[in-house]
Amino acid sequence: MFLISSYEKLSLSKKIYLSTAAGLLIGIFFGDLCVTLGPFNTLFIRMFQITIIPYMVFSILQSIGSLDTETAKIISRKGGIVLVALWGISIFYALCLQISFPDILRAKFFRPDYSVAKSSLDLFDIFIPANPFHAFANGYIPAIVIFSVLLGIAIIHESKKASLIEYSRIMASILKRTNDYIIKLLPLGVLIMSSYTFGTLNLASFKGVLLYLLASLIYLAFMSMVILPGVVTCMTNLKYRKFLDYAMPAALIAFTTGSVFLALPLIYEMMNKFEEEQESFYDNRNKKNSKLANIIVPLAWVVPASYKFLVIFFIVFTHWYYDSATHVFENISLYIGGIPCLFGNSSVIVPFLLNMSDLPSSAYNVFLLTSSFMVYFNNANGAIFIITCTVLCYASITGVLKIVWSKVLIFFILVTLIFAALLYGLNLFMGDLLSGDNAAKEELTHMNLHSYNKDYYSDIDVSYLKMDQYKEIPSLYEGEPLLNKITRTKVLKVGYNPEAPPFSFFNLKKELVGFDIDVVSLLAEELGCDSIEFYEINNLDEYQQCLSKGQIIDMCVGGNLYRGYVIDNMRTSEAYMDLHLAVLIPSKDKNKYADFYSVLKDKSITIGILEGASKRNESTKHMEKDKDSMVKLPTFSDYFKDHKTYALLTSSEIGAAINILYPGYWVLNYKGRDLDLYYAYVFPSTPNADTLREFVNSWIRISFESGKMKERYAYWIMGEAKIQTKPRWSVLSWLELTKQMD
């Protein structure tokens, strides 16, 4: 009874603190079992939404409509100044985040520029209440607020507005009372929601973007707990602790629910309480301006909060991540010019900004990955931003805002120094962590056929031979189709390039692996082969010479270029993958060349190209004309081991993988739209080989339709290994594991 009575005496803020702490402990203890709280989590989220929109509408109508013209002008003018000042502070500290970027080079798997599926949300629907009923039905808060503000402004000039304002006041009061009943369940709701959040939160997926996450968390922590509260305490009569009493309960709700919207009822309550205390503190001299909070809060909710600038920071980070870091003046224009975009939904903003910044749209997948984690911290900051904006606007409008410039200057100097020191520490930490990070090389060299595919490949004998070890298998009769010979002898002869990762290369176990080898193994299985004879053929000129000598190799693989016509005595299959051109240069000269063509136009350097790679290829012939000193290389190792040329013209897929295995190169991708290049397999151009070629073509088409080609692409080309994820750690799972070990 004592505990119950003590709990009932606690303020709402302390009850929320206690519920959040209890939820954290429950989440850590039970871990994944908290997923069973999902329906109750949804229940409380929906319950807390019941009165938000109607209360907001009537509150805006009553608050704005009761103003006179002069007061409305003061609110818009002074509120605008406060907002611009807060944006300026947010942008300044977001710009400082670039201090955390270490100057290192990272070898990465190839990432194609996939187009992002556009959101069904339209910015015009979100912001323009062309059909207010549609906006209300779909919960488009910005459009609802704009509609309500426009009505409120119109009411200001209405001579017979008294009854409408009184009706709005009564409805707002009734809705507030209804919300008060719901608020009584808030501590229980926070307990359920925080237990669910902490129990199901997974941090393991964010290893690849650790720098972005840590820098963003430092920014949010400083903005929410130091900078915004500091600005308020420097310019008003509020003390730091008092400000947190107003802000933290709402911030905790926004954090546990992942929504500022759900914290709005509590923000209204806290700001009305703040306004009442301010009126009492100043002997009711500002009584005529009462209920300003009801006007300012919904407007502050609509405008971008500090955390929104992390969307721009993600673009800056992506530039750095893809080794094309921008300078500070470009970033300033990006932050300021991007403000209008920040009013929209991130699902619309990020693809748009990636496209405008000429960055791979596949980076949007990284943003989605981090957003599922950052959403909690972002919305906590959003709640604190709304309260900060409301307090400062109220103080400015009522004339109690006092700016002591010396105090403000000292505060910002100290905070900025501490902030910069933390970011520099993060820079050093991530520099050490990433410079020694061989994760991509470890993954590439440990790839194998059996971990990704089925074990039936192990039933096929594999031998690696040189062409002087060629084993001729006579035909059963003249003109025997190659496909028939393979099924009869159960032997598949394949030419391969051992230096063409990720298509054909040797892993740490000295096993031949890669995208093309994976396909060859599957074809051999489907043809019922007992063995595969792999013959080392480094380029298509070598393959042509073998065929001319009568050494029939059934097919040749290793990232070969597709041609739609016969090449001497060779012919390709149908295309199975897009090919993206690139040129490799030493990484020490990465700032010397701006793009792909700047390398080709430099007459003072030599550029290597694999023999036979561009043979009779009209689409790339003009590139050889642009570079008179193009040198044909028998093998890729003539470039990355023997350094016979300064640069290497190859594909982006092969170039990225070579840079992983042999670091120290810079990959400049061709970004033109005038080339359509593809990968294909190569066969002898004889009537005997037509049936085998058609068989492979059919297999390619079926693989696309079944999605198998996409799976192999993700594994071999993009390096997305399928790792069995472990259950989240929890005290309960740890106890069970300890019990099993005993």
N, C-alpha and C positions, 0 to 999 in steps of 0.2 A: 504493500500500500504506500509505503514511503517513497518508493521509486516512481510509482504512478503519479502521486501528488507532486513530486519534484519535477517530473517530466511535464506535467500540465502547467506548471508555473513558468516554464521556459518560454522565451519569446519565439515567434515563428522562425526567425533567422537561426537561432540556436538549435531548434528542432530540425531544421534542414541540414545544418552542419552535422548533427548527430546521425541523421538518416544516411547522409552521404558516406560518413566514416563507417557506419555499420554495413552499408552496401559494398564498400570496398573490401571489408573483411570477409563478407559472405562470398563475394566474387572470387577472391583469392583462394578461399578455402574450397569451394565447390567447383570452380573452373567451368568446364564445358557443360556440367549439369545445369548451370544457370540458363541454358537455352530453353528449358521448360518454362521459364518466366516470360518468354516471348509474348504469348497472348495477353498476359496481365500488363506487360510493358505497353503494348498497343492500346489496351483498354484505358490506362491512365492518360496516355498521350491524347487519345480522342476525347476523353472527358474534359481535359484542361483546355480543349479548343472550343468548347460549346459556346461560350459567351464572348470570345475575343473579337470577332468581326462585328457583330451588331453593337457591342459596347463602343468599339472604336468609332463607328459611323455616328452614333448619336452623340458621343462625346465631342467629336470634331464639329458637328453641326451646332451644338449648344455653345461650345467654347469660342469658335470663330464667329458664329452668327451674333453673339452678344457683344462683340467688339465694335468700337467705332473705327472710322477710316484711319484716323491718326495712329491709333494703337496697332492696327494691322500692319501699317507701313513700318512702324518701329520693330515689330517682331520679325518681319521679312528682312529688314536691313541688318539689324544686329545679329539675328540668327544666322544670316548668310556670312557675316564676318567671322563668327565663331566657327562655323563649319569649314570655311576656307582655311582658317588657322589650324584646326585639328587635322585637316587633310595635309597641310604643309608639313606638320610635325610627323605625321605618319609616313609621308613620302621620304622625308629626310632620313629617318631611321631604317626604312626599307632599302634606301640606296646604300646605307652603310653595310648591309648584309653581304655585299660583294667582297668585303674584307675577308670573309670566311672561305673564299675560293682559293685553294692551293694551286700553284703553278706546276701542274704535273700533266703528263700524257697518259691516257688510259686506252689500252687496246680493247676493242669491243667487237662483238659479233655484228654482222650486217643487220641493219634495220631498214626495211623497205618503207617507202612513204605511203603507207596505207591511207586511204581516205576514210575519215571518221564519219560514221553514221550521224547525220545531223539530227539535232533534237527536234521533236515535234513542237516545242514551245516557240512562239513567235514573240520577238521583243515588242512589237506593236500591241499584241494581245496583253502582254504583261503590264505595259505602261499606259496605253491609250484606252480609256473606257468607252470604246465605240458602242459597245453593247454592255451597259452596266450590269445587267442581269447575268450575262455570260461571265463577267468578271467575278460576281458574287458566287455563282455556282461553282466556279473552278478555283476559288480562293486566290485570285491574283491580287495580292495585297497592294502593290504599288498603284494599280489601276483603281482599286477601291478607295485608297487614300486620296488620289488625285480627284476622283469623282466627288468625294466628300468635301475636300477643300474647296473645289469650285462651287459647290452648293453653299458652303459656309460663307464664301466671299460674296456670293449673290445675296445671301440673307442679310449681310451687313447693310446693304443699301435698301432693304425692304422696310417701308414705314410701318407695316402691320405685322411685324415679326415676333411680337411678344408671346403670342399663344404658341407659335411653332417652337420658339426657344424653350418655353416652359414645358412643352410636350417632350422635347428632346432631353431636357434635364430630368424629367420624371422617368423616362425610359432608360437613360443612362444610370440613374439611381437604382432602378429595379434590377437591371442587368448586373450592376456592381454587387447588389445584395445577393443575387443568385450566384455570382462568382465567389462571394465570401463563403457560401455554403460549401462550394467545391474546394476552396482553398484549405478548408479544415482537413481534407484528405491528402493535402499536399505532402506532408512528411511521410505518410505511408507510400504515396506514389513515388517519391524520390528514393525511398528505400528499395522498392521493386526495380525502378529504372536504373539506379546505380549498380545494384547487384547484377542485373542483366548486362549492363555495359562493361563493367570490370571483369565479369566472368567470361564474356565472349570476345573480348578485345584480343586481337592477334597482332603481335609486333614482328613476327618472324618474316613476314613478306616484304618488309621495308628495308632490307639490308642494302639493296642496290641504290637507294636514294637516301641514304643516311644523312648526308650533308644537308640536303634540302630540308629534311625533317628537323634536324637539330637546329639549323639556322632559323627556321620558321618558329620553332618552339621558344627559342631565345627571344625572338622579336615579340611574339605574343605575350610572353611572361613579362618582359620589360614594359611593353605598351599598357598591359592590363594592370600590373601591380606596382609599377614605378612611375612611368611617364604620365599617363592620364590622371591617376590620383595626384601626382605631384603638381600638375598644371592647375588642378582644382584647388589644392591647398595653398598654392602660391597666389591665387587670384580671388579667393573667397574666404569667408570666415570658417569654412569647414576644416576640421582636422582630419588627418590621414585615417585614423581609426574610425571616425564618424562616417567618412565617405565609404569605407569598406562595409560598414553596417548597412548602408543603403544598397551597395552594389553587389556584394558577395552572394546573398541569397538568390538573386536573379541569375547571377553568373553560374551558380551551381546547378540551377534548374536547366539553363541553356546547355551546360556541359553534359549533364546526365541524359537529357533528351535529344541532344544534338540539334536543337532548334531554338533560336531567339524568339520566334513567334510564340512558343509555349511559355516563355518567361514574361511576355508582355503584361498579363494581369498583375503579376507581382511588381513589375517595374512601375505600372500605374499606381499601385498601392504605396510603394516606397516613395515615389515622387510627389504624390499628394501629401504624404506624411512630411516630406521635406518642405513642401510649400507651406504647410500649416505651421511648422516650427520656425520657418523664416519670418512669416507674418507676425508670429508671437515675439520673436527675437527683436524685430524692428518696430515693436509697439504698433502693429497694424497699419503702418504708414503706406504699405503697398497693397492694402486690402482690395483696391480697385483692380489690381492685376491678378486677382485670385483665379485659380484654375488654368493658369498658363501651362502647367505640366500636361494637361489633357490635350493641348494643342501641339506642344513641342514633341512629346513622346512618339506619336505616330509618324510625324515628319522625320524625326531622327531615325526611326526604324527603316524608312524607305531609302535614305541616302547611304552610300557605301561607308561601312565602318573601317577601322584600321586594318582588320584582317583581310579585307578585300584586296588590299594592295599586294598581298602574297600571291595573287593571281598573276600580277605583273612580274613579281619576283620569280615565279615559276618560269616565265618566258626568258628572263635574264639567266636563270639557272640552266635552262635547256640550251641556251646559246653556249654557255661554258661547258656543259656536259658533252655537247657535240663539237667541242674544241673550236668554237667560233665566238669567244667572249667579246662582248661589246664594251666600249669605253663609257666613261661616266656621263658625258654629254648626250650620247645616244640613249642612255638609261633614263636621264632626266626627262627627255622628250617623250620617252615611252611611258613613264609613270604619269606625267601630266596629260599627255594626249590620250591615255587609256582610261581616264576618269569616266567619260561618258559610257564606256563599255561596262564599267563595273556596276552600273545600275541593273544590268541583266543577270540572268542565271549563268553560273559557271559552265554548264553544259553547252551553252551557246557561245560564251566569251572565249574560252580557251581554244577551241578549234579555229575560231575567227582570228585570234591573235597569233596562233601558230602559223596560219596561212599567210597573214600579213607580214610576219617576220621571216618568211621563207625557211621555216623549220619543219622537220618531218612531222606530219600529223599523227604518226604512231606514238609520239611523245604524250599524246592525250591519254593513252592507256596508263602511263606512269602517273599522270595527274589523278586519274580515277583511283588508282591504287592507294595513293597517299591521302586522297580526300576522305576515304572511308575511315581513316585514323584521325586526320586533322579536324574533321567536322566538329568534334566535341570542343576542342580548344578554340577554334574559330568562333563558334557561337558564344562561348563564354566571354571572349573579347568583345563580340558584338553587343552583348548585354551591358558590359561596362562602358562601351563607347556611347550607347544611347543615354545612359545615366549621366555620363560626363557632359555630353552635349546639352542635355536638359538642364543640368545645374548651371553651366556656364551661360546658356541663353537666358535662363531666369535671372541670374545675377546681373547680366548685362542690361536686360530690359528694365529691371527694377532699380538700377543705378547703384547696386551694392558691389559691383565688380571693381576690385582695386588691384591695379597692376603695379607692383614694385619692381621696376626693371632690374635693379641690381640683384634682388633676390631671385628673379626668374633667370637671369644670366648665369649666376653661380650654380643654380640648380641644373640647368641644361649642360653646362660645361662638365660638371661632375658626373652626371648621368651618361653623357656621351663618351667620356673617357672610360668609364666602367664598361659600357656597352661595346666599345671598340676593342677593349682589352679581352673581353669574353670571345668576341668574334675572331680576334687574332689567335687566341688560344685554340679555338675550333679549327682555324686554318692550319696550325701546326699539327694538331691531333689528326686531322683528316689527311694532311700531307704525308705523315708517317704511315697512316693506315692504308692509304690508297697507293702510295708509291711502291710498297712491297706487296701489293695485292696482285697475285697471279691467278685470280679466280677464273678468268676467261681461259687462260692457258691450261689450267688444271682441268677445266670442264672439257675443252676441246681434245686434249690428249688422252682423256679417260673415256671418251665416247667409244661405244662398241655396238655391234649389231645385236648382241644377245640381251643387253639390258633394255633396249628399246623394242626390239622385235621378239619373236618367239624362238624358242630353243631349237626348232627344227633345222635352222641353218647349220647347226653343229653336225648334222648327219651328212653334210656335203664335204667331201675332201677338197682342200684348197692347196694349190701349189703356185709359187711365184717363180717365173722363168724369164730368162733373157731371150732375145730373138734367135741367138745362135743355139739355143736349146729347143728350138721349135720341133714339135712332134706332129708329123703329118699323119692325118687320118684319111685314107683313100675313100673315095665315093663308092657307093655300092654299084652305081651305074652312071654313065655320063649324063650330066644335067640333073643329078639328084638334088632336090631342094635342100638348102642349108638347114631349114627347120626340121626336115625329115632326118637328116644326118645326125642332128643334135639329139633328137628323141631316140634314134636307133643306137647311137654310141653312148648316150647319157653323159657326154662331155661337152661343156660350153667353153669356147676359147674367147677370152676377153682381153683387149688391149687397154692398158690403164696408165695414167700419168701419176706417178707416186708423189708428186710435189704440187698437187692441185687441191688443197683443202678449201672448202669442206666437202668437195665432191669425191676425191680419192686421195687418201693419205694413210700413213701408218701411225697407230696410236702407241702408247707406252709399252704395250704388250707385244709390239711388232706385228700386230694384226692389221691387215688392210681394211679400212673402214671408210665411210663417207656416204653422202647422199646417193651417188651413182652406184657405189658398191652395194649399198642396201637394196637398190632396185635390181641389180644384177643377181644378187642372192635370191631374191624373191622370184625372179624370172626362171632361174635355174631350178628352184623348187617346183614351180608350176610345170616346167618341162620334164620333170622327173629325172633330173641329172644326178649322177653320183659324184661328179667332180667338176671343179672349175679350174681351168688353167689360165692364170693371170700373166700376161706378157707385158713387160715394161715398154711402153711406147710414150715418149715424152712429148711428142707433138704430131700434128697431122701429116707433116712431110714424111716422118718416119713410117706412119701407117700406110701412106701411099706407096712408099718404096717396098714395104713388105708385100702388099698386094701385087705389085708389079713383078715381084720375084716368085709369085705363086704361093706365098705363105699366107694362107687364108685365115684371118682372124675374124671370128663371127661378128663381133661388134667392138667399137672403141669408145671408151668413156673417160671422163675427167674434166667436165666443164667445157665441152666443145660448143662452138657457135653454130646455130641453126642456119642452114641454107635451103632455099626452096628449089634448088636445082642440082644437077649432077656436077661434082667437082672431080675432073679427071676420072679416076676409077672408084670414087667414093660418093656416098649419098647419105643424107641425114634422115632421121626419123622425124615425126611431128615434134613441134616445140613442146617442151614440158615445163618451162620456167622462163620468166623474164630475165634478161641479162642487162645489168647496169654498168656502163663504162666508168672507168676510174683510172687515175694515174698515181703511182706511188713515188714519193720523193723522200729524201732524208728528213727526219723530223726537226733537225736543227735549222732547216731552212723553211719552216712552215709559214713564217711571216713574210717570206720573200716573194711568194706567189699568191695572187689573190684568188685564182680559180683554175679550173681544168685547162682552159685554153691558154692562160698565161704561161703555162709550162710548155705547151706545144709550140708556142710562138717564140720561145727563147732559143735562138740559133746557137748559143754558146754551150749548150748541154746536149748530151746524148740520151735518147730514150729507147729502151729495149722493148721488143714485142716478141712473143713466142712464135717460132717458125710455124707457118701454116695457119696462124690464128686469124689473119685477115685475108687469106688467099681468095682472090676473086670476089671479095665482098664489097659491092658497090657502095653500100651505106657508110662504110668507114674509110673508103679510099681517099677522100678529101683530107682526112687527118694525117695520112702519110705525106700528102703534098704540103701540109702546113709545117711538117717537121722533116726537113731533108736529111737530117742525121739520124733517122730511125734505124735501129740496129736489130737484126733478127737474132734471137737467142735460142739455142737448142733446148735449154731447160730453164725453169724458174730459178734454180739455185745459181745460175750464172749471174743473176741479179742480186739476190739477197745473201749469197755466200761469197761469191767471187767478185761482186761489185763491178761487173764489166760495163755497166752503163749507170748514168746518174739517176735516171727515172725508169719506171716500168709502166707500160700501157697494158692494162688488163681489165678484169671486171671488178666491180665493187665487192661482190661476194667473195671472190678469191683474194682480193687485196686486203680485205678486213681480216680474213683468216690467216694470211701470211704474216700480217702485222702482229697477230696474237702469238704465233709461234716464234717469230723473229722480230721482236720489238725494235723500234727505232725509226719507223717510217711514218709518213703522213699521207693519208688517203684523200685525194681531191676528186670528188665525184662529178661526173658530167651531168649538168642540170638542164640541158637542152631538151626540147620536145620533138626534134626532127628525126630521131633515130628510134626504130622499133627493132630491138635485138632480143634474141632468145637463145636458150640452151637446148641442145638436142644430142642424141646418140648417133654415132656414125657407123655405116655398114658398107660392105662392098657393093659397088654399083654393077651388079650382075643379075640376070634373071633368076639365078639360083637363090639369091639372097632376098628376093622380094617377099616371099612368104614369112621369113623371120622378121623382116621390117614391118610388115602389116600386123604380125602378131604383137610386136612391141607397141605399135601405134594404138592397137585396140586396148592393150593394157594401160597405156597412158590415159586414154579417154575414160576408161572404167575407174581408174584411180582418182581422177578429178571428180567424177560423179559421186563416188563413195566417200570422198573426203580424206582418203588415205594419203594423197599427195600433199594436202595441206598439213597433215600431222607430221610427215617426214620433213617438210619445209621448216616447220617450227622447231623441230629437234636439231637437224643438221645445219641449216642455214642461219637461223636466228638464235640457236643455242639455248632453246627453252627445254632443258632436260626435265623429264617428268619424275620428280622426286616425291617419294611417299612422305606426306606431312605427318608430323607427330601430334598427338593431342596436346592442347595447351597445358602448361604446368599449373598445378594447383596443389594445395596442401593435401587434399584428399587423395589425389593420384599419387603423390609422393609417399603417403602413408601406405597405400595399397602396394606400391612397388617395394617398399621396405619390408612389408609383411611377406611378399612372395620370395624375396631374397633370403629371409630367415627360414 
